[in-house]
Amino acid sequence: MDLRATIEGGALKTLLSLPATVQRALSGRPLVLDGQTLAPDLQLLLGMQKLARRGELGGASLEAGRAALSANAALAGGRQPIGAVRDLVVAGLPARHYLPHGAHAADQGTPLLLFFHGGGFLYGDLDSHDAPCRVLAEESGVPVLAVDYGVGPEAAFPAAFDDAEAALRWVRDHADELGVDPDRIGVGGDSAGGNIAAWTAIAAARDGIPLAFQLLVYPCTDIDRDTESLRLFGEGLYLTAESMDMFTATYLTTPEARADERVNLLDVALPPGLAPAYVVTAGFDPLRDEGEAYARHLVEAGAEVELRRFVDQIHGFLNIVGVGRSSRAAVLEIAGRLRELATARGGTRAADG
C-alpha cells in the first residue's frame, strides 16, 4: 500500500471510529429517504469519498473503474483474521479457500460456501472481496471457497455463469479432497455475484443437484429494472443508475443477451428443489426492490426464504468490514445466519432492521 493510501486509510478508520453523535455532526443533516435513515458512519464515508472524488462505483474507463474498486475495497476492508487461506485452481479458475480457526483442509464433512464476487460482471476479483470472505468464514465457522470467474468484456456473456456452474461441479467432484460434505454445499455472492449464485442454484435444481443453501446479498435480478429504489437511490450512494447502464451496455451487447433468463431471474419459471435462500438487501441501494422481488418470486415457487433488509446500509456494505461500525455489524449478522443455514434449514420469514 502506498503512502497516500496508508494516510487515507488511517484517517478513514479514525473518523469512522468516532461516536455516532460526532459522526452525525460532521456529516450534517441525516439523510432520510423512503422512511429510512442512512447510518451516520456511511453518510460520513460517502462525504469523504466525494471530497476525494471516489464516491461512485465506476470510472472514466474500465481500467479506472477496476482500480477504484480495488482501492476502495482495500481501504474499507482492512486486514481481517482467518485461520488459514490457500490458493487453489477450481475448474481451471483461480480460487481462494478460507478456513476458519479450528478448521483444516483435511476435515471431513464440513459445510462450504461457494462464493462469487460482485462488480457489475466487469470488476472484482479474489482480492477485492478478500476481507468479507475472511469475515464470513471466520465468524460463521463455515469454510468459504471464492472463485475468480471470468469477467467481461474479456470473458463475454455467458462465461461467468458457465464458470460458476463448472465450479460447483468441480467442488462436488472434489468434496473429499476439500473435506466437504457434498450435502452441505451452498452458493453465495453479492450484487452481480448474487445473480450468478442465484442462477447456479436454479441450474443445480434443474439438474437434480442438491444444494444446502443460497446466500444472496443485494443480488441484481432484473436487467430492465424499473423500480422505485432505482429512482430514489440511483445517484450519490455509491452504486449509480449511470454505472449500471454502463455495466449492462458493456457486458450484454446483444438483444439476445439482454433477454437471456440468466440475467432476468424474475421471469424464470423456478424449478422445484431450490435450496433455502437467505436474501439480503440494503435500504439505500438501487438494487433493493429487485432483490426483494426475487425473494418473493422464490417464495411463490415454494422455496424456503428469509429476507433481511438492512435499512441503514448502502450497496457494497459487505466490503466495509475494516472501518466504521454499522456495516461490519450487518456482515457479522449475515455470518451468524450463514452458520445457521449451514447446519439446519429454517422457515420462511422476512425482517427489516
DRENSE-59114 format. One record per residue (C-alpha): residue in three letters; x, y, z. Coordinates in steps of 0.05 Angstrom, whole numbers, padded with zeros to 5 digits, always signed. Example, Ala and Ser with C-alpha at 12.3 -4.5 7.8 and 13.67 -1.06 7.14 Angstrom:
<sites>
ala+00246-00090+00156;ser+00273-00021+00143;
</sites>
This chain:
<sites>
met+00000+00000+00000;asp+00029+00068-00020;leu+00038+00127+00028;arg-00025+00163+00005;ala-00068+00101+00014;thr-00038+00090+00083;ile-00054+00161+00104;glu-00124+00158+00075;gly-00137+00091+00108;gly-00114+00116+00176;ala-00157+00178+00171;leu-00217+00139+00148;lys-00211+00088+00205;thr-00203+00144+00256;leu-00263+00184+00233;leu-00308+00124+00226;ser-00289+00101+00296;leu-00316+00165+00327;pro-00381+00164+00367;ala-00443+00165+00323;thr-00463+00234+00351;val-00396+00263+00329;gln-00402+00230+00260;arg-00471+00259+00253;ala-00445+00328+00270;leu-00390+00321+00218;ser-00434+00293+00163;gly-00492+00343+00171;arg-00566+00333+00169;pro-00586+00259+00169;leu-00604+00231+00101;val-00675+00204+00105;leu-00706+00172+00044;asp-00766+00125+00039;gly-00775+00127+00114;gln-00703+00103+00126;thr-00644+00139+00156;leu-00574+00126+00129;ala-00524+00103+00181;pro-00482+00162+00204;asp-00416+00127+00191;leu-00437+00113+00119;gln-00461+00184+00108;leu-00393+00208+00132;leu-00357+00157+00089;leu-00395+00178+00027;gly-00380+00251+00042;met-00306+00236+00049;gln-00305+00196-00016;lys-00339+00252-00052;leu-00286+00301-00029;ala-00233+00252-00053;arg-00271+00242-00118;arg-00281+00169-00103;gly-00354+00170-00088;glu-00383+00125-00142;leu-00375+00054-00168;gly-00349+00066-00238;gly-00296+00105-00274;ala-00276+00142-00336;ser-00252+00076-00365;leu-00257+00002-00349;glu-00187+00002-00321;ala-00201+00063-00277;gly-00265+00031-00250;arg-00230-00034-00233;ala-00173+00003-00199;ala-00222+00046-00159;leu-00260-00016-00135;ser-00195-00049-00113;ala-00171+00014-00077;asn-00238+00025-00042;ala-00241-00048-00021;ala-00171-00045+00009;leu-00187+00018+00047;ala-00255-00006+00073;gly-00238-00079+00084;gly-00174-00076+00125;arg-00136-00139+00143;gln-00183-00189+00174;pro-00162-00250+00214;ile-00173-00320+00188;gly-00149-00389+00208;ala-00117-00406+00141;val-00120-00386+00068;arg-00097-00428+00009;asp-00099-00414-00065;leu-00130-00467-00110;val-00148-00478-00182;val-00222-00495-00188;ala-00248-00518-00256;gly-00189-00482-00287;leu-00204-00417-00249;pro-00164-00382-00194;ala-00196-00393-00126;arg-00183-00380-00053;his-00202-00427+00003;tyr-00215-00394+00071;leu-00212-00439+00132;pro-00235-00410+00199;his-00194-00423+00261;gly-00203-00495+00283;ala-00217-00520+00213;his-00168-00557+00169;ala-00167-00575+00096;ala-00168-00649+00113;asp-00230-00643+00157;gln-00287-00687+00134;gly-00359-00669+00130;thr-00355-00594+00136;pro-00403-00546+00101;leu-00377-00500+00047;leu-00399-00433+00017;leu-00380-00427-00056;phe-00375-00352-00065;phe-00379-00307-00127;his-00356-00235-00121;gly-00394-00174-00144;gly-00371-00120-00191;gly-00423-00109-00246;phe-00397-00170-00285;leu-00337-00126-00304;tyr-00300-00112-00240;gly-00276-00150-00179;asp-00231-00209-00164;leu-00207-00251-00106;asp-00171-00191-00075;ser-00230-00143-00079;his-00272-00190-00036;asp-00218-00220+00007;ala-00238-00182+00070;pro-00312-00201+00070;cys-00296-00274+00053;arg-00249-00276+00113;val-00302-00247+00159;leu-00357-00293+00134;ala-00313-00355+00143;glu-00282-00336+00210;glu-00346-00311+00243;ser-00392-00366+00216;gly-00344-00424+00223;val-00363-00444+00152;pro-00305-00450+00102;val-00312-00405+00041;leu-00286-00421-00028;ala-00284-00357-00071;val-00278-00368-00146;asp-00250-00316-00194;tyr-00298-00326-00252;gly-00286-00292-00319;val-00310-00220-00322;gly-00329-00182-00384;pro-00316-00157-00434;glu-00255-00203-00438;ala-00297-00263-00418;ala-00361-00249-00456;phe-00431-00267-00430;pro-00448-00321-00410;ala-00378-00342-00390;ala-00387-00321-00317;phe-00448-00365-00310;asp-00414-00424-00344;asp-00354-00415-00298;ala-00399-00416-00237;glu-00435-00480-00258;ala-00368-00513-00273;ala-00341-00491-00205;leu-00400-00524-00169;arg-00389-00589-00208;trp-00315-00587-00190;val-00329-00576-00117;arg-00377-00635-00115;asp-00326-00679-00152;his-00271-00658-00104;ala-00311-00657-00040;asp-00267-00709-00006;glu-00204-00671-00024;leu-00235-00607+00005;gly-00261-00643+00067;val-00331-00622+00048;asp-00397-00657+00059;pro-00428-00656-00011;asp-00497-00649+00020;arg-00477-00585+00057;ile-00451-00543-00001;gly-00483-00475-00012;val-00473-00418-00062;gly-00470-00344-00049;gly-00449-00278-00075;asp-00461-00203-00075;ser-00491-00159-00129;ala-00472-00189-00197;gly-00444-00248-00157;gly-00511-00254-00124;asn-00543-00260-00193;ile-00492-00313-00211;ala-00503-00352-00146;ala-00579-00349-00155;trp-00573-00375-00226;thr-00526-00430-00203;ala-00577-00452-00152;ile-00631-00454-00206;ala-00587-00494-00253;ala-00569-00542-00197;ala-00643-00553-00180;arg-00659-00566-00254;asp-00603-00618-00257;gly-00624-00651-00192;ile-00560-00629-00156;pro-00575-00618-00082;leu-00553-00552-00051;ala-00558-00537+00023;phe-00569-00462+00019;gln-00560-00399-00022;leu-00535-00332+00006;leu-00556-00275-00039;val-00530-00207-00018;tyr-00564-00149-00055;pro-00569-00190-00119;cys-00585-00159-00186;thr-00643-00199-00215;asp-00676-00155-00269;ile-00634-00125-00324;asp-00690-00079-00347;arg-00703-00053-00277;asp-00757-00001-00268;thr-00762+00006-00193;glu-00775+00057-00140;ser-00709+00041-00107;leu-00672+00058-00172;arg-00707+00125-00175;leu-00694+00140-00102;phe-00623+00115-00093;gly-00593+00117-00163;glu-00547+00176-00151;gly-00498+00195-00097;leu-00500+00129-00058;tyr-00440+00093-00089;leu-00477+00048-00140;thr-00510+00094-00191;ala-00560+00086-00247;glu-00508+00112-00295;ser-00456+00059-00275;met-00508+00004-00280;asp-00525+00026-00351;met-00452+00023-00368;phe-00445-00047-00338;thr-00504-00072-00378;ala-00483-00040-00444;thr-00412-00068-00437;tyr-00430-00138-00415;leu-00495-00152-00451;thr-00480-00128-00521;thr-00537-00161-00559;pro-00613-00162-00552;glu-00608-00238-00543;ala-00561-00230-00484;arg-00605-00177-00451;ala-00665-00223-00458;asp-00629-00285-00430;glu-00662-00316-00370;arg-00596-00317-00331;val-00599-00241-00322;asn-00675-00236-00317;leu-00687-00280-00257;leu-00756-00250-00242;asp-00781-00281-00306;val-00753-00351-00295;ala-00800-00408-00282;leu-00766-00433-00219;pro-00758-00508-00212;pro-00776-00549-00151;gly-00720-00568-00104;leu-00688-00499-00097;ala-00642-00491-00038;pro-00666-00449+00021;ala-00646-00377+00009;tyr-00624-00320+00054;val-00634-00256+00014;val-00602-00193+00039;thr-00617-00123+00014;ala-00595-00053+00034;gly-00644+00003+00047;phe-00606+00055+00006;asp-00589+00010-00053;pro-00618+00019-00123;leu-00620-00057-00127;arg-00662-00063-00065;asp-00730-00073-00097;glu-00709-00124-00148;gly-00673-00165-00095;glu-00736-00165-00053;ala-00778-00182-00113;tyr-00735-00243-00125;ala-00744-00264-00053;arg-00820-00262-00065;his-00811-00300-00131;leu-00774-00355-00092;val-00830-00358-00040;glu-00882-00364-00095;ala-00843-00422-00124;gly-00846-00458-00056;ala-00774-00445-00034;glu-00755-00431+00038;val-00735-00358+00041;glu-00712-00309+00093;leu-00709-00236+00071;arg-00668-00187+00111;arg-00665-00113+00094;phe-00611-00073+00129;val-00648-00007+00125;asp-00590+00040+00140;gln-00540+00009+00091;ile-00517+00023+00020;his-00497-00023-00037;gly-00428-00051-00024;phe-00433-00054+00051;leu-00409-00126+00051;asn-00339-00099+00036;ile-00339-00047+00092;val-00315-00092+00148;gly-00250-00056+00167;val-00276+00014+00182;gly-00338+00041+00217;arg-00388+00000+00257;ser-00455-00006+00222;ser-00434-00045+00161;arg-00389-00093+00200;ala-00447-00106+00248;ala-00491-00124+00188;val-00438-00171+00160;leu-00430-00204+00228;glu-00505-00216+00229;ile-00501-00247+00159;ala-00444-00291+00183;gly-00486-00314+00242;arg-00543-00331+00195;leu-00494-00368+00149;arg-00474-00411+00208;glu-00547-00430+00219;leu-00560-00442+00145;ala-00502-00489+00140;thr-00528-00533+00197;ala-00603-00532+00190;arg-00659-00508+00147;gly-00704-00452+00172;gly-00774-00429+00154;thr-00799-00373+00110;arg-00798-00304+00142;ala-00779-00233+00129;ala-00746-00180+00172;asp-00725-00107+00167;gly-00680-00073+00216;
</sites>
